[in-house]
Amino acid sequence: MKLIDVLNGEVVWPPPVWLMRQAGRYLPEYREVRAQAGDFLSLSMNPELAAEVTLQPVRRFGFDAAILFSDILILPWALGQGLQYAQGEGPLLPPLTRAELGGLSLARAVEGTAPVMEAVRRARAGLDGDKGLIGFAGGPFTVACYMLDGKGGGGFPRTLRTVYEDRRLVEGLIDLLVEASVVYLQGQVDAGADCVMLFESWAGILPAELFRVFVIAPGRRIVSALRSKSPGLHIIGFPRLCGLMLREYVVETGVSAVGLDSVTDIAAAVAACPPGTVFQGNLDPLLLHIGGEALDRGVDAVLDGFRGQRHIFNLGHGITPDVDPRNVAQLVERIRAGRPSGL
């Protein structure tokens, strides 16, 4: 399994490849299943259909890994916070208050996420043995952003104000999300996930000292708790837009690999992180929309930048819905060709 070989510290050429949001709206087969399910939440909670959507891109493109089809907000929904996916608006939640925090229930979350675990089991059963299956959860701070602001985008002003004005609320929410994330991710591992990923997609909106408190410290707690239950478990961290905090994140959390966003310079990241760090990333998703020579040049630049490193090829963020599937096929073909450096 090439994905796990790299996570175990091997240098593999050409590198294994999978893409964030590789299952989704850009695929016609996904749109058919989504129409059958009726809405996003119903699809995510239907084990048969969620597993099917998880497997679709691996069948079509031959990726080296599947990532569970779900959403980082399934966990707050399972804990008891309201959630709806409005057409054209993204997820909407009632902004969390201190009074409502006490009504969230870890026991309810375990019961509510049972269909997710069944989807993991079905997806693992549907994959060949050389293909990895990645489970995931949102990083506690990123999930807290949605729970406190009630929606994505806009820089999460209510969350940032609450960090300063009602820190105890944020700390209490983060503590709950750490505990819930450990249970949730361990459940995915027990169901058949080969490794897990922690999407801290909004880590970059915090100043350094708060990044340490609300991103690094919770990440370290999650990694430590999971490893105590599953020694040797590989955990990929994605502290998007963390900038100069990258090395500290890698060292202090203990993640097995770090995902790089598209704005991170590869050479600078390699120089900053300890020798032997496993990197994931970091092609600009826009190039998948553009295709052609621009895509080839972008792929080649990532391959050359990480040559000789422990590397999992991926994007710097997720696939956008406007991507032509033929461009994804072009990307995979270019990687598998293993273009020699300098050509």
N, C-alpha and C positions, 0 to 999 in steps of 0.2 A: 504494500500500500504506500504509494509515493508520498502522500501527504504525511503519514505518520513517520515515514523514514526521515523526512526533513525535520519534523518536530523532535525526532530522536537525536538530531544533531548531524545527520548526513548531508553532504552537498550533492544534490541530484541535478543532473543536466540532461535534457531540458527540465526546468522546474515544473512541479505539479501546478495545475491551474484550476481555480474555481473563481466565481465572481459574486460579489455581494449583490443581492437582489436578482440572482440569476433565474429564479422562478418568478414570473410576474407578467405584467400587462403587455410587455413587448412581444410575447409569444401568443400566437393565435390559439394554440391548444389550451393555454391557461385561460384565455377569455371564454372559451367554450365551457370549461369546468366552472369558472366563476359564475357564468350565467345559469348553470345548472344548480349551483349552491344558493343563489339568490342575493347574497351580500357577503362582504369580506369576513365578518365575524362568524357567520354560519359556515363559510368555507373553512376557516381556521379551526373550528370546533367539530368538523366532520372528519374523523380519522381516515376514512377511505379516500375522500377527495383531497385532503391535505397531503397525504402520502403520495397520491398520484401527481399532484402539482410539484412536490419535492423532487420526484424522479424525472419529470419531463425534460428539464435541461440536460441532465446527464445522458438520457437516451438520445437527445437530438445532437448534442455537441461532444459527448464523450469526456466531459469534465472529470477530473480526478477525485472530486468530492461533491456530494450533495449537502446542502444546508437545509435544515428543517424549514418548511414553509410555515411561518407564523408571524408574529409581530411582537415588538418589545412591550406593547401596552396590554397584551393578554394577561400579564401578571397583575397589574393594578386592577384590571377588570375582575379577575378571579378573587382578588383580595376584597372586593366589594365596592369599588368605585365605579360609577356609571361610565359608559363608553359607547360612542356611536361613531360611525365613519360616514360623514356627510359627503355626498357627491360633490367633487370639486373643491372641498374644503379640508380634507384630511380628517384625522381623529379629533373628536371633541369630548371633553370630560368636564364635569362640574368642578371648578377649582376647589382644591382641598382646603379645609379649615382645620384648626386645632381640634374642634369638637368632633369632626368627622374622622380624624385620624384614629381615634379610639374605637371606631366602629369597623375598622378594617380587620380581617380575620385570616390568619395564616392557615387555620384548619379549613376554612372555606376555600382558600386558594389551592390547597392540596386536592380537594374534591373537584374544584372547578377546572383544574388543568389535567385531569385524568384523560380526556380525549387527546390532548397533546402527546401524552406518553404513548397512547395507542398508535398515534400517527408515527411516532418515532419507531416503534416496533415494526409497523408495516413497511415503513421506508427502508429500514435496515434489511428486512427480509427481501425487499425488491431490488437491492443493490448487489452487484457482483462483489466478490471478496476483495478485489483490488481497489474498490472505490470506498472512500471514507464517507462517513456521515457526521456532520457537524451540528451539534445542538447549540443553543444560544439563549442569552438573556440580555436585556438592556443593562448598562451600568447603572448603579443606584442613583447617581446624580442626574443622569440623563432622564431616567424614568421619573424622578422627582420633579424635573422641569415640567414635564407634561402634566403631572398630577397637580402641581401648584398653579400653573398658568392656565390649564384647561385646554390648551391647544399648542400646536407647534408654530415655529416661525416667530419673527419679531424680536428675537433676542431674549425671550423669556424675562420680561421686566419684573413681573410679580415674584418670580423665583429669586432673582437677584436682590430685590428689596427685602424679601422675607429672610434671606440669609443674614442681612444686617439688622433687621428690625425684630425678627422673631426666630432667632437661631435655634432655640430649643425645639420649635416645630420642625425645622429642617433636620436637625439631628435625630429627632424621634422618627421621622419618616425614613431617613437613610438607614437607621438601625433596623427598622422593620424590613426594608427592601433588601438589606444584606442577608438577613435571616431567610426571607422568602426566596431570594435568588439562589442561595445555597441549596435549599430543599428542591427548588424547581430544576436547577441544573443537575443535581445529583439524580433526580428522577429521570431525566433524559439520558444520563449515562447508564443508569440501571436498565433502561429500556432499549439500549443498543447504540447510543451515540459514541463515536470513537474519540471525539474530543469536543470541547465546547468553546464558544467565543463570547466575550463580554464587549458589547457595543456601547462605549462611552462616547456617543456621537457629539455631545455638546460640552465635552470637557474643556474646550478651548474658550469658553466664555468667562471662565473664572480667572482671577488674578492668582499669582503663584502660590501664595500662602493658603488661600482657600482651595486651590487645586490639590494641595497636599492633604487637606482635611477631608474634602468631599469626593475626591477621585482616587488618590493614591491609597489612603488609609482604608476605605471600604473595599477597594480592589484587593488589597493585601489580605483583608479578613476573609473575603470570598475564596481566594486562591488557597489560603491556609486551611480553611474548613473543608474545602473539596478534597484537598490532598490528604487530609487526615482520614477521610472516608475512602478515597480511591487513590492510594499512593501511585505516583507515576502518571496521573491524569494530565493531559496536555490542555492548557487553557491559553487561548489567543486573546490578547487585549487590543482594543482599538480606541486609543485616546485621541480622537480626532482633533486636529488643530492645536495640539498641546505644545508645539514649538520647542522652546529650549527646555521644557520639562520632560522631554522624551527619555533621556538617560535615567533620570530619577524615577520615572514611572516604571521602566523596565527593571531596574535594580530593586526598588523597594516593594513592588507588588509581587515579584517572583513569577510573572507570566512566562509561559513557555515560548511565546512568539509575540511580536508586536506588529500590528497593522499600521501602515503609514498612509496618511492622506496625500492627495495629489500635489499639495503645495510644499511638501517636505522634500528638500534636496537629498537625493539618495546618498551621495558621498558624505555629506554632513551627518546624516543619520548613522551611517556605518562608522564614521570616525567617533561619534559621540557615545555610541553604545558599547558595552563590553564585548571583547572578542568572543565569537561563537553565538552571538545573538541571532535568533531566527527572525527574519523579516517577512512581512506579507505586504503586497501592494505593487506599485502605487500609480497605475496608469490613470490618466485623466479620463473620467467617464465620457466627457464630451467627444473624445476621439472615436468612441464606439458609435456615436451618432454621425460623425463626419465620414468615417470609413476611408477606403482608398489608401493612397500613399501616406497621408498624414497618420493614419492608424498604424501602418507598417512602421513608420519612423518612430512613433511613440512606443510601440512594442519593443522594437530593437533597442531603444534607449534604456528601457527598464531592464531588459535582459543583460545589456552590457553593464549597466550600473551595478547590478547585483551578481555579476559573474564571479564565481569563487566563493560566494556567500551561501548561507543556508537560507533559501528563498522559496516562498510560495507566491506564484504570480496571481495578482488580483488587481482590482481597481482601487483608486483612492477614496471612492465612495460608491454608492450603488448604481446599477444600471437604471437609466431613465426610460420611461414608457415609449419614447419616440425612436428607440433604437431598432434598426433593421436587423432581424436575426442573421442575415447573411454576413453582416459585419462581425457578429460574434463568432461565426464559423471561420471567418478570415483571421480573427485574432488567435483562435485555438490552433489553426493550421500554421500560422507564423511562429508561434511558440514551439510547437512540436517539431518544426524544421530545425530548431536549434542553431540559428544563424551564427556562424563564427564571428568573433569580435573583429571589427574593422572592415567587414564586407558589407 
